[in-house]
Amino acid sequence: MRLPFCLLFFIILKVQSQNLQSVSDDELLQLIKEEEKLIVLFSKPNCDVCNKLEQNLDSLNDDFAKHMNALTVKTVHSHLARLYSPTKEPAVVFFRHGVPLLYDGEPDENELYGFLEKNQTPAVKELTDKIFEHMTQAATGATTGDWFVMFYGASCVDCQRLHAVWEGVGATLRGRINVARVDANLAGVNTAKRFKVAKLPAFLFFRLGKVYRYDLPKRDIKSFVTFAQDWYKNSKGETVPLLSSPFDELVDWCVEMIKFSVAFGLDILVRYPWIWQIGLAGFGLVAITALIAIVKAGKSKPKEVKKEKKSK
């Protein structure tokens, strides 16, 4: 029995309307810039999990648009997949004003919607030198709770590939552990020096005045979350160093100048006399500061009060 042409056309149209919109890499980059909220499925052919995710995302498409004002698309064999997911396809990434969040759950319809709906705003806080200690209270381990911090740099490729993963860590630990990041080369350069961060990316967990370094080879959401929740106990905790005073910073700068002079030889000091002049001025300032401190300490000593003789 043949179906009427109009009914067949309606069925074909219905099936087509249920498929997610497929976009190219150039179109995806444009959508990330333009859309306030964008859900992307990074897919590949002959992938059962990809098909399951696409089916569930497709069935949730209207709910995403109606309740979250989010557009849902897919891209196949995208060169951008590795930028957001270490394991590449399949991956679901939720962009909020361009900030990517990697989904790490099962390809279940209810779990998908619940996770994305709950994380419509970024979970990772951006910290700088000016606010790091105030926000984390790392040295005192006081009232703001535990903090898991990623130190990154704009020129660090591995760091860029972990932003979506780190957002996934923040989303998973939301409400239990604070998750943040610090630009170790710019706004957080002094904080990076304070904690002796030499290689990027670096991951430090702060709890009750102690800092624990994440040195495990795995860099996936589950491994990071497990470390923050319990595994940190297996690593050696270090006492959080106090903030440097201006005097300490001046001394450190002078030491760096000496190292610089030794490394490059006296020849450069002859060519560029301003270097040793600044260094000499710095040493002079240190000496004057130390002398003032000594004088003040001497004056602060209580003087002996002579007892007057009583007149007969």
Secondary structure, DSSP 8 states (H G I E B T S, - for coil): ----HHHHHHHHHHHHHHS-EE--HHHHHHHHHH-SEEEEEEE-SS-HHHHHHHHHHHHTHHHHHHHS--EEEEEES-TTHHHH-TT-SSEEEEEETTEEEE--S-S-HHHHHHHHHHTSS---EEE-TTTHHHHH-TTTT-SS--EEEEEE-TT-HHHHTTHHHHHHHHHHHTTTSEEEEEETTTTTHHHHHHTT--SSSEEEEEETTEEEE---S--SHHHHHHHHHTGGGGS--EE------HHHHHHHHHHHHHHHHHHHHHHHHHH-HHHHHHHHHHHHHHHHHHHHHHHHHHHTS-----------
